[in-house]
């Protein structure tokens, strides 16, 4: 079990995936048990970034690697994205500041924070939001063997209607380079916070 009272200041526990590592099941469990987590462990799962999956934090942080997410949310126009960021930040801070003032910690979960927030600048944008709240940050990440990750990704793609053969060169994509991902996060928040 986590020692939630280790720091003098509140902590943001940032579960960043990876994709295809059971994140949807984890998010569902956290959502179902959100009241118990808050009452018993002082661990608050915010609602403003998304009820179960905190996708708005990935949209808030990204610069250019989110693929279809901005399209899904209607945020391809730079002005709409800028407006979204301002409004999201206001609603997020309004929700979590009173919670943090009670001595609770935050639990954030979104797998796109590992796959799509893919530069140190993106991570810094996200971390700046939490620093404004004067919190410590601990990243939680689960790795799956790259071959199993690739096969699972392909399987999901086929189930969604994809028809091409598996790309045997896909393992060269940044999402399969775990060391690179870890290095980016540790460069921003420090290795001891992962």
MDAnalysis code that builds the backbone (N, CA, C; Angstrom):
import MDAnalysis as mda
import numpy as np

u = mda.Universe.empty(582, n_residues=194, atom_resindex=np.repeat(np.arange(194), 3), trajectory=True)
u.add_TopologyAttr("name", ["N", "CA", "C"] * 194)
u.add_TopologyAttr("resid", np.arange(1, 195))
u.add_TopologyAttr("resname", ["UNK", "UNK", "UNK", "UNK", "UNK", "UNK", "UNK", "UNK", "UNK", "UNK", "UNK", "UNK", "UNK", "UNK", "UNK", "UNK", "UNK", "UNK", "UNK", "UNK", "UNK", "UNK", "UNK", "UNK", "UNK", "UNK", "UNK", "UNK", "UNK", "UNK", "UNK", "UNK", "UNK", "UNK", "UNK", "UNK", "UNK", "UNK", "UNK", "UNK", "UNK", "UNK", "UNK", "UNK", "UNK", "UNK", "UNK", "UNK", "UNK", "UNK", "UNK", "UNK", "UNK", "UNK", "UNK", "UNK", "UNK", "UNK", "UNK", "UNK", "UNK", "UNK", "UNK", "UNK", "UNK", "UNK", "UNK", "UNK", "UNK", "UNK", "UNK", "UNK", "UNK", "UNK", "UNK", "UNK", "UNK", "UNK", "UNK", "UNK", "UNK", "UNK", "UNK", "UNK", "UNK", "UNK", "UNK", "UNK", "UNK", "UNK", "UNK", "UNK", "UNK", "UNK", "UNK", "UNK", "UNK", "UNK", "UNK", "UNK", "UNK", "UNK", "UNK", "UNK", "UNK", "UNK", "UNK", "UNK", "UNK", "UNK", "UNK", "UNK", "UNK", "UNK", "UNK", "UNK", "UNK", "UNK", "UNK", "UNK", "UNK", "UNK", "UNK", "UNK", "UNK", "UNK", "UNK", "UNK", "UNK", "UNK", "UNK", "UNK", "UNK", "UNK", "UNK", "UNK", "UNK", "UNK", "UNK", "UNK", "UNK", "UNK", "UNK", "UNK", "UNK", "UNK", "UNK", "UNK", "UNK", "UNK", "UNK", "UNK", "UNK", "UNK", "UNK", "UNK", "UNK", "UNK", "UNK", "UNK", "UNK", "UNK", "UNK", "UNK", "UNK", "UNK", "UNK", "UNK", "UNK", "UNK", "UNK", "UNK", "UNK", "UNK", "UNK", "UNK", "UNK", "UNK", "UNK", "UNK", "UNK", "UNK", "UNK", "UNK", "UNK", "UNK", "UNK", "UNK", "UNK", "UNK", "UNK", "UNK", "UNK", "UNK"])
u.atoms.positions = np.array([
    [0.837, -1.179, 0.000],
    [0.000, 0.000, 0.000],
    [0.888, 1.251, 0.000],
    [0.420, 2.302, -0.693],
    [1.155, 3.555, -0.727],
    [1.173, 4.205, 0.644],
    [2.259, 4.869, 0.953],
    [2.283, 5.704, 2.143],
    [1.860, 7.101, 1.704],
    [0.570, 7.400, 1.842],
    [0.024, 8.641, 1.320],
    [0.425, 9.862, 2.135],
    [1.054, 9.668, 3.291],
    [1.364, 10.790, 4.170],
    [2.866, 11.036, 4.274],
    [3.603, 10.539, 3.306],
    [5.059, 10.620, 3.330],
    [5.559, 12.064, 3.222],
    [4.919, 12.865, 2.412],
    [5.359, 14.244, 2.188],
    [4.588, 15.200, 3.086],
    [5.170, 16.368, 3.303],
    [4.458, 17.405, 4.047],
    [3.405, 18.071, 3.190],
    [3.546, 17.977, 1.890],
    [2.564, 18.591, 1.004],
    [1.780, 17.507, 0.271],
    [0.614, 17.858, -0.260],
    [-0.191, 16.868, -0.963],
    [0.565, 16.303, -2.166],
    [0.163, 15.116, -2.565],
    [0.813, 14.429, -3.684],
    [-0.205, 14.159, -4.779],
    [0.236, 14.336, -6.012],
    [-0.533, 13.894, -7.173],
    [0.077, 12.571, -7.608],
    [-0.722, 11.511, -7.540],
    [-0.319, 10.197, -8.065],
    [-0.838, 10.138, -9.488],
    [0.099, 10.125, -10.432],
    [-0.213, 10.268, -11.848],
    [-0.018, 8.925, -12.548],
    [-1.112, 8.193, -12.750],
    [-1.062, 6.901, -13.438],
    [-1.123, 7.166, -14.939],
    [0.005, 6.911, -15.633],
    [0.103, 7.266, -17.044],
    [0.027, 6.049, -17.978],
    [-0.449, 4.939, -17.501],
    [-0.604, 3.772, -18.379],
    [0.533, 2.805, -18.195],
    [0.961, 2.221, -19.204],
    [0.848, 2.380, -20.640],
    [-0.512, 1.905, -21.160],
    [-0.757, 2.233, -22.439],
    [-1.914, 1.666, -23.111],
    [-1.755, 0.148, -23.154],
    [-2.894, -0.549, -23.177],
    [-2.931, -2.016, -23.280],
    [-2.327, -2.695, -22.046],
    [-2.457, -2.047, -20.894],
    [-1.976, -2.664, -19.646],
    [-3.088, -2.713, -18.605],
    [-4.327, -2.787, -19.058],
    [-5.449, -2.881, -18.135],
    [-5.921, -1.550, -17.587],
    [-5.577, -0.453, -18.248],
    [-5.918, 0.868, -17.716],
    [-7.436, 1.069, -17.625],
    [-8.184, 0.574, -18.594],
    [-9.637, 0.742, -18.545],
    [-10.217, 0.046, -17.315],
    [-9.737, -1.145, -17.018],
    [-10.205, -1.872, -15.824],
    [-9.802, -1.134, -14.547],
    [-8.584, -0.620, -14.519],
    [-8.121, 0.147, -13.353],
    [-8.995, 1.382, -13.161],
    [-9.263, 2.096, -14.268],
    [-10.065, 3.315, -14.192],
    [-11.488, 3.015, -13.723],
    [-12.049, 1.902, -14.189],
    [-13.396, 1.512, -13.763],
    [-13.412, 1.203, -12.264],
    [-12.408, 0.470, -11.798],
    [-12.302, 0.145, -10.368],
    [-12.198, 1.424, -9.530],
    [-11.339, 2.334, -9.951],
    [-11.158, 3.584, -9.206],
    [-12.454, 4.391, -9.178],
    [-13.142, 4.426, -10.302],
    [-14.406, 5.169, -10.387],
    [-15.447, 4.572, -9.441],
    [-15.600, 3.253, -9.461],
    [-16.582, 2.576, -8.611],
    [-16.268, 2.810, -7.129],
    [-14.980, 2.886, -6.799],
    [-14.552, 3.010, -5.403],
    [-14.097, 4.417, -5.014],
    [-14.469, 5.410, -5.813],
    [-13.944, 6.762, -5.586],
    [-14.282, 7.290, -4.192],
    [-15.493, 7.076, -3.711],
    [-15.861, 7.584, -2.381],
    [-15.049, 6.903, -1.276],
    [-14.913, 5.588, -1.388],
    [-14.150, 4.838, -0.383],
    [-12.684, 5.263, -0.395],
    [-12.111, 5.452, -1.590],
    [-10.717, 5.887, -1.697],
    [-10.521, 7.243, -1.029],
    [-11.490, 8.119, -1.217],
    [-11.358, 9.450, -0.635],
    [-11.563, 9.415, 0.879],
    [-12.596, 8.724, 1.327],
    [-12.888, 8.693, 2.760],
    [-11.838, 7.905, 3.545],
    [-11.469, 6.750, 3.015],
    [-10.587, 5.865, 3.772],
    [-9.106, 6.195, 3.605],
    [-8.716, 6.639, 2.405],
    [-7.290, 6.847, 2.116],
    [-6.930, 8.292, 1.781],
    [-7.926, 9.186, 1.815],
    [-7.692, 10.595, 1.449],
    [-7.069, 10.705, 0.053],
    [-7.595, 9.898, -0.848],
    [-7.124, 9.853, -2.231],
    [-8.293, 10.232, -3.124],
    [-8.207, 11.400, -3.742],
    [-9.327, 11.968, -4.495],
    [-9.123, 11.793, -5.990],
    [-10.136, 11.241, -6.647],
    [-10.160, 11.054, -8.098],
    [-11.007, 12.183, -8.689],
    [-10.374, 13.204, -9.283],
    [-11.145, 14.354, -9.768],
    [-12.076, 13.984, -10.924],
    [-13.116, 14.794, -11.097],
    [-14.102, 14.563, -12.161],
    [-13.910, 15.506, -13.348],
    [-13.338, 16.683, -13.117],
    [-13.233, 17.669, -14.199],
    [-12.358, 17.221, -15.372],
    [-11.321, 16.389, -15.174],
    [-10.537, 15.942, -16.339],
    [-11.216, 14.817, -17.123],
    [-12.315, 14.284, -16.608],
    [-13.027, 13.149, -17.178],
    [-13.472, 12.277, -16.025],
    [-14.666, 11.716, -16.123],
    [-15.221, 10.999, -14.980],
    [-14.383, 9.786, -14.593],
    [-13.991, 8.967, -15.572],
    [-13.205, 7.759, -15.280],
    [-11.789, 7.878, -15.826],
    [-11.675, 8.370, -17.040],
    [-10.402, 8.482, -17.735],
    [-10.105, 9.973, -17.890],
    [-9.010, 10.435, -17.346],
    [-8.704, 11.868, -17.302],
    [-8.069, 12.375, -18.600],
    [-8.791, 12.175, -19.683],
    [-8.287, 12.503, -21.016],
    [-8.040, 14.003, -21.206],
    [-8.784, 14.841, -20.483],
    [-8.599, 16.289, -20.658],
    [-7.206, 16.746, -20.252],
    [-6.551, 16.012, -19.360],
    [-5.180, 16.385, -18.988],
    [-4.213, 16.161, -20.143],
    [-4.420, 15.102, -20.926],
    [-3.576, 14.884, -22.111],
    [-3.824, 15.996, -23.127],
    [-5.083, 16.373, -23.311],
    [-5.404, 17.465, -24.238],
    [-4.838, 18.793, -23.751],
    [-4.817, 18.980, -22.450],
    [-4.260, 20.210, -21.872],
    [-2.753, 20.296, -22.100],
    [-2.065, 19.166, -22.015],
    [-0.605, 19.168, -22.034],
    [0.016, 19.085, -23.420],
    [-0.680, 18.492, -24.368],
    [-0.019, 18.154, -25.621],
    [0.331, 19.370, -26.466],
    [1.279, 19.162, -27.358],
    [1.618, 20.184, -28.346],
    [1.243, 19.724, -29.749],
    [1.702, 18.534, -30.169],
    [1.363, 18.115, -31.525],
    [1.281, 16.609, -31.742],
    [1.167, 15.811, -30.717],
    [1.238, 14.361, -30.922],
    [-0.049, 13.621, -30.570],
    [-1.171, 14.295, -30.471],
    [-2.368, 13.615, -29.984],
    [-3.190, 12.918, -31.066],
    [-2.761, 13.000, -32.304],
    [-3.473, 12.276, -33.347],
    [-4.939, 12.649, -33.416],
    [-5.805, 11.663, -33.186],
    [-7.239, 11.856, -33.356],
    [-7.940, 12.478, -32.153],
    [-7.286, 12.612, -31.010],
    [-7.976, 13.129, -29.820],
    [-8.503, 14.555, -29.996],
    [-7.714, 15.494, -30.524],
    [-8.265, 16.835, -30.723],
    [-9.461, 16.825, -31.685],
    [-9.411, 15.960, -32.686],
    [-10.515, 15.846, -33.640],
    [-11.777, 15.349, -32.929],
    [-11.624, 14.332, -32.081],
    [-12.764, 13.790, -31.325],
    [-13.400, 14.850, -30.438],
    [-12.589, 15.720, -29.889],
    [-13.086, 16.740, -28.955],
    [-13.360, 18.078, -29.640],
    [-13.193, 18.140, -30.973],
    [-13.437, 19.379, -31.699],
    [-12.439, 20.473, -31.370],
    [-11.172, 20.091, -31.139],
    [-10.159, 21.063, -30.719],
    [-9.008, 21.177, -31.716],
    [-9.302, 21.049, -32.992],
    [-8.243, 21.159, -34.000],
    [-7.894, 22.615, -34.297],
    [-8.794, 23.521, -34.037],
    [-8.550, 24.947, -34.235],
    [-7.736, 25.483, -33.055],
    [-6.606, 26.167, -33.315],
    [-5.750, 26.661, -32.223],
    [-6.483, 27.573, -31.227],
    [-7.428, 28.382, -31.708],
    [-8.172, 29.258, -30.798],
    [-9.080, 28.449, -29.873],
    [-9.726, 27.417, -30.414],
    [-10.588, 26.559, -29.589],
    [-9.752, 25.807, -28.554],
    [-8.564, 25.368, -28.974],
    [-7.685, 24.663, -28.047],
    [-7.239, 25.589, -26.919],
    [-6.866, 26.811, -27.259],
    [-6.438, 27.779, -26.239],
    [-7.585, 28.058, -25.262],
    [-8.796, 28.213, -25.777],
    [-9.966, 28.443, -24.924],
    [-10.213, 27.225, -24.033],
    [-10.108, 26.020, -24.612],
    [-10.286, 24.801, -23.828],
    [-9.287, 24.755, -22.673],
    [-8.017, 25.075, -22.959],
    [-6.990, 25.021, -21.911],
    [-7.307, 25.968, -20.758],
    [-7.729, 27.172, -21.089],
    [-8.059, 28.154, -20.047],
    [-9.242, 27.662, -19.216],
    [-10.299, 27.220, -19.893],
    [-11.502, 26.766, -19.188],
    [-11.238, 25.497, -18.379],
    [-10.469, 24.572, -18.959],
    [-10.167, 23.337, -18.230],
    [-9.370, 23.647, -16.969],
    [-8.339, 24.476, -17.105],
    [-7.498, 24.799, -15.953],
    [-8.332, 25.420, -14.838],
    [-9.223, 26.344, -15.194],
    [-10.076, 26.981, -14.188],
    [-10.958, 25.956, -13.479],
    [-11.601, 25.073, -14.240],
    [-12.509, 24.107, -13.606],
    [-11.734, 23.079, -12.786],
    [-10.561, 22.673, -13.267],
    [-9.748, 21.711, -12.531],
    [-9.268, 22.303, -11.204],
    [-8.717, 23.506, -11.255],
    [-8.232, 24.149, -10.028],
    [-9.371, 24.405, -9.049],
    [-10.505, 24.819, -9.573],
    [-11.675, 25.073, -8.720],
    [-12.122, 23.786, -8.018],
    [-12.035, 22.664, -8.718],
    [-12.436, 21.395, -8.109],
    [-11.434, 20.908, -7.069],
    [-10.140, 20.934, -7.405],
    [-9.170, 20.225, -6.559],
    [-8.557, 21.063, -5.432],
    [-8.506, 22.373, -5.565],
    [-7.897, 23.190, -4.497],
    [-8.557, 22.949, -3.136],
    [-9.890, 22.987, -3.048],
    [-10.504, 22.737, -1.731],
    [-10.218, 21.329, -1.200],
    [-10.112, 20.370, -2.098],
    [-9.827, 18.984, -1.702],
    [-8.411, 18.894, -1.137],
    [-7.460, 19.503, -1.829],
    [-6.069, 19.471, -1.364],
    [-5.927, 20.190, -0.024],
    [-6.721, 21.227, 0.184],
    [-6.668, 21.968, 1.453],
    [-7.138, 21.136, 2.639],
    [-7.840, 20.036, 2.385],
    [-8.285, 19.151, 3.472],
    [-7.232, 18.099, 3.805],
    [-6.107, 18.103, 3.073],
    [-5.059, 17.119, 3.326],
    [-5.148, 15.891, 2.440],
    [-6.057, 15.903, 1.474],
    [-6.178, 14.774, 0.550],
    [-5.133, 14.876, -0.551],
    [-4.880, 13.756, -1.183],
    [-4.008, 13.670, -2.351],
    [-4.874, 13.432, -3.580],
    [-4.286, 13.617, -4.759],
    [-5.016, 13.400, -6.003],
    [-4.523, 12.135, -6.691],
    [-5.440, 11.458, -7.367],
    [-5.099, 10.333, -8.222],
    [-5.597, 10.656, -9.624],
    [-4.677, 10.724, -10.562],
    [-4.980, 11.041, -11.956],
    [-4.666, 9.797, -12.777],
    [-5.519, 9.456, -13.749],
    [-5.264, 8.286, -14.575],
    [-5.635, 8.543, -16.029],
    [-4.642, 8.435, -16.893],
    [-4.879, 8.542, -18.330],
    [-3.704, 7.952, -19.089],
    [-3.976, 6.911, -19.867],
    [-2.932, 6.216, -20.616],
    [-2.336, 7.063, -21.734],
    [-3.042, 8.101, -22.181],
    [-2.497, 8.950, -23.233],
    [-1.362, 9.829, -22.729],
    [-1.236, 9.925, -21.412],
    [-0.120, 10.682, -20.848],
    [1.214, 9.984, -21.106],
    [1.174, 8.699, -21.464],
    [2.413, 8.011, -21.836],
    [2.561, 7.925, -23.346],
    [1.460, 7.757, -24.062],
    [1.577, 7.514, -25.505],
    [1.507, 8.771, -26.350],
    [0.803, 9.781, -25.877],
    [0.577, 10.940, -26.725],
    [1.218, 12.221, -26.200],
    [1.427, 12.302, -24.907],
    [2.175, 13.428, -24.346],
    [3.631, 13.011, -24.457],
    [4.232, 13.353, -25.594],
    [5.462, 12.677, -26.004],
    [6.678, 13.578, -26.125],
    [6.716, 14.637, -25.334],
    [7.923, 15.460, -25.314],
    [8.076, 16.024, -23.903],
    [9.281, 16.420, -23.595],
    [9.514, 17.019, -22.273],
    [8.722, 18.314, -22.122],
    [8.507, 19.041, -23.222],
    [7.727, 20.277, -23.157],
    [6.281, 19.977, -22.755],
    [5.709, 18.898, -23.315],
    [4.350, 18.497, -22.944],
    [4.285, 18.163, -21.460],
    [5.249, 17.390, -21.013],
    [5.285, 16.970, -19.607],
    [5.431, 18.197, -18.708],
    [6.283, 19.145, -19.105],
    [6.471, 20.365, -18.317],
    [5.178, 21.166, -18.217],
    [4.418, 21.216, -19.317],
    [3.120, 21.922, -19.314],
    [2.189, 21.305, -18.273],
    [2.151, 19.976, -18.242],
    [1.300, 19.266, -17.291],
    [1.800, 19.459, -15.855],
    [3.090, 19.296, -15.660],
    [3.681, 19.412, -14.329],
    [3.497, 20.832, -13.769],
    [3.550, 21.829, -14.632],
    [3.351, 23.214, -14.183],
    [1.976, 23.394, -13.540],
    [0.983, 22.688, -14.073],
    [-0.358, 22.749, -13.502],
    [-0.352, 22.240, -12.059],
    [0.358, 21.132, -11.823],
    [0.408, 20.563, -10.470],
    [1.306, 21.378, -9.545],
    [2.353, 21.968, -10.099],
    [3.226, 22.816, -9.279],
    [2.473, 24.038, -8.789],
    [1.561, 24.525, -9.620],
    [0.735, 25.664, -9.205],
    [-0.096, 25.307, -7.967],
    [-0.409, 24.036, -7.837],
    [-1.154, 23.555, -6.672],
    [-0.235, 23.233, -5.488],
    [1.070, 23.389, -5.709],
    [2.076, 23.114, -4.671],
    [1.998, 21.669, -4.175],
    [1.980, 20.743, -5.115],
    [1.921, 19.317, -4.792],
    [3.217, 18.626, -5.203],
    [3.493, 17.516, -4.562],
    [4.521, 16.599, -5.046],
    [3.876, 15.763, -6.148],
    [4.705, 15.177, -7.014],
    [4.186, 14.363, -8.111],
    [4.885, 13.015, -8.095],
    [4.088, 11.965, -8.150],
    [4.592, 10.594, -8.267],
    [3.930, 9.955, -9.472],
    [4.726, 9.479, -10.405],
    [4.205, 8.831, -11.618],
    [4.131, 7.333, -11.391],
    [2.991, 6.767, -11.751],
    [2.785, 5.314, -11.705],
    [2.671, 4.838, -13.145],
    [3.529, 3.900, -13.522],
    [3.517, 3.392, -14.891],
    [3.726, 1.883, -14.861],
    [3.010, 1.192, -15.721],
    [3.135, -0.252, -15.831],
    [3.583, -0.575, -17.250],
    [4.615, -1.390, -17.365],
    [5.120, -1.777, -18.680],
    [4.668, -3.179, -19.039],
    [4.414, -3.373, -20.308],
    [4.074, -4.682, -20.852],
    [5.127, -5.007, -21.887],
    [5.566, -6.261, -21.938],
    [6.556, -6.628, -22.946],
    [6.139, -6.073, -24.306],
    [7.092, -5.484, -25.008],
    [6.759, -4.802, -26.256],
    [6.088, -5.710, -27.277],
    [6.507, -6.982, -27.383],
    [5.874, -7.872, -28.356],
    [4.402, -8.106, -28.003],
    [4.111, -8.279, -26.717],
    [2.718, -8.479, -26.290],
    [1.914, -7.186, -26.456],
    [2.553, -6.060, -26.192],
    [1.924, -4.753, -26.378],
    [1.550, -4.564, -27.846],
    [2.474, -4.873, -28.745],
    [2.241, -4.728, -30.178],
    [1.098, -5.630, -30.640],
    [1.090, -6.873, -30.202],
    [0.044, -7.820, -30.606],
    [-1.316, -7.371, -30.072],
    [-1.359, -6.917, -28.830],
    [-2.612, -6.449, -28.254],
    [-3.131, -5.213, -28.980],
    [-2.232, -4.306, -29.326],
    [-2.614, -3.106, -30.076],
    [-3.196, -3.496, -31.425],
    [-2.536, -4.431, -32.102],
    [-3.002, -4.891, -33.411],
    [-4.363, -5.580, -33.276],
    [-4.530, -6.401, -32.256],
    [-5.789, -7.110, -32.028],
    [-6.943, -6.120, -31.848],
    [-6.709, -5.078, -31.070],
    [-7.742, -4.056, -30.868],
    [-8.055, -3.360, -32.182],
    [-7.025, -3.079, -32.962],
    [-7.204, -2.402, -34.245],
    [-8.069, -3.263, -35.171],
    [-7.825, -4.567, -35.203],
    [-8.620, -5.479, -36.028],
    [-10.075, -5.502, -35.542],
    [-10.273, -5.575, -34.223],
    [-11.632, -5.582, -33.659],
    [-12.394, -4.315, -34.012],
    [-11.669, -3.226, -34.223],
    [-12.297, -1.952, -34.578],
    [-12.472, -1.780, -36.086],
    [-12.150, -2.826, -36.852],
    [-12.388, -2.777, -38.300],
    [-11.153, -2.661, -39.163],
    [-9.961, -2.617, -38.568],
    [-8.734, -2.543, -39.357],
    [-8.554, -3.792, -40.210],
    [-7.939, -3.624, -41.378],
    [-7.831, -4.756, -42.293],
    [-6.400, -5.051, -42.756],
    [-5.453, -4.199, -42.447],
    [-4.089, -4.419, -42.911],
    [-3.382, -5.457, -42.044],
    [-2.344, -6.067, -42.596],
    [-1.515, -7.005, -41.835],
    [-0.753, -6.234, -40.754],
    [-0.305, -6.969, -39.762],
    [0.456, -6.351, -38.685],
    [1.738, -5.726, -39.240],
    [2.064, -4.547, -38.750],
    [3.273, -3.837, -39.169],
    [4.434, -4.347, -38.310],
    [5.280, -5.151, -38.917],
    [6.386, -5.749, -38.162],
    [7.472, -4.732, -37.793],
    [7.369, -3.521, -38.314],
    [8.321, -2.456, -37.973],
    [7.756, -1.509, -36.915],
    [6.540, -1.784, -36.444],
    [5.880, -0.883, -35.492],
    [6.653, -0.743, -34.192],
    [7.418, -1.771, -33.840],
    [8.179, -1.714, -32.579],
    [9.172, -0.562, -32.566],
    [9.459, 0.028, -33.717],
    [10.393, 1.150, -33.782],
    [9.736, 2.477, -33.401],
    [8.418, 2.470, -33.242],
    [7.708, 3.695, -32.879],
    [8.061, 4.086, -31.443],
    [8.020, 5.391, -31.145],
    [8.396, 5.857, -29.800],
    [7.576, 5.224, -28.676],
    [6.334, 4.842, -28.927],
    [5.497, 4.286, -27.856],
    [6.038, 2.973, -27.310],
    [6.926, 2.309, -28.077],
    [7.518, 1.048, -27.634],
    [8.906, 1.238, -27.027],
    [9.383, 2.473, -27.010],
    [10.692, 2.780, -26.447],
    [10.512, 3.245, -25.002],
    [10.432, 2.288, -24.095],
    [10.145, 2.580, -22.701],
    [11.242, 3.401, -22.032],
    [12.485, 3.137, -22.378],
    [13.581, 3.888, -21.773],
    [13.465, 5.369, -22.124],
    [13.140, 5.656, -23.373],
    [12.973, 7.045, -23.796],
    [11.847, 7.718, -23.008],
    [10.729, 7.021, -22.867],
    [9.603, 7.578, -22.116],
    [9.988, 7.853, -20.662],
    [10.632, 6.884, -20.041],
    [11.059, 7.068, -18.654],
    [12.043, 8.221, -18.512],
    [12.967, 8.317, -19.452],
    [13.945, 9.403, -19.401],
    [13.279, 10.771, -19.508],
    [12.276, 10.891, -20.394],
    [11.583, 12.180, -20.516],
    [10.930, 12.567, -19.195],
    [10.193, 11.635, -18.600],
    [9.526, 11.930, -17.332],
    [10.534, 12.205, -16.223],
    [11.600, 11.399, -16.154],
    [12.568, 11.613, -15.078],
    [13.336, 12.913, -15.267],
    [13.554, 13.344, -16.506],
    [14.215, 14.635, -16.752],
    [13.380, 15.790, -16.211],
    [12.051, 15.626, -16.206],
    [11.176, 16.700, -15.739],
    [10.881, 16.592, -14.248],
    [10.574, 15.385, -13.750],
    [10.149, 15.277, -12.341],
    [11.146, 14.550, -11.448],
    [12.205, 13.990, -12.034],
    [13.203, 13.276, -11.246],
    [12.914, 11.777, -11.186],
    [13.962, 10.990, -11.303],
    [13.853, 9.535, -11.331],
    [13.186, 8.975, -10.077],
    [13.444, 9.581, -8.933],
    [12.898, 9.073, -7.667],
    [11.388, 9.309, -7.546],
    [10.791, 10.017, -8.500],
    [9.345, 10.280, -8.473],
    [8.570, 9.393, -9.435],
    [9.241, 8.379, -9.973],
    [8.579, 7.439, -10.885],
    [8.523, 6.091, -10.201],
])
